[in-house]
């Protein structure tokens, strides 16, 4: 295991950062995973206008979720979400970042 992988595992295990979540692939069985939530606002330029929107993104460990897809379901703290758009992995290929929308 690389040093970076050890740090990622420690971050996801930290109760102040990581949270329990239930991941269900489209047509699959529910799986308990750890997630790091990011609920940052996004500002997008569209011509001369700037659009503000709330976003919900989470990070998932690739060791727990091998290939998340749009339409897969995530439940965190009783809230249900669906993955939208294509998930993106980090450079080390240890963490998926997924965009969510309410289910």
Secondary structure as UniProt FT lines:
FT   HELIX           3..13
FT   TURN            15..17
FT   STRAND          18..24
FT   TURN            26..27
FT   STRAND          30..38
FT   STRAND          41..46
FT   TURN            47..48
FT   STRAND          49..54
FT   STRAND          56..61
FT   TURN            62..64
FT   TURN            70..71
FT   STRAND          73..76
FT   TURN            77..78
FT   STRAND          79..89
FT   TURN            91..92
FT   STRAND          95..102
//
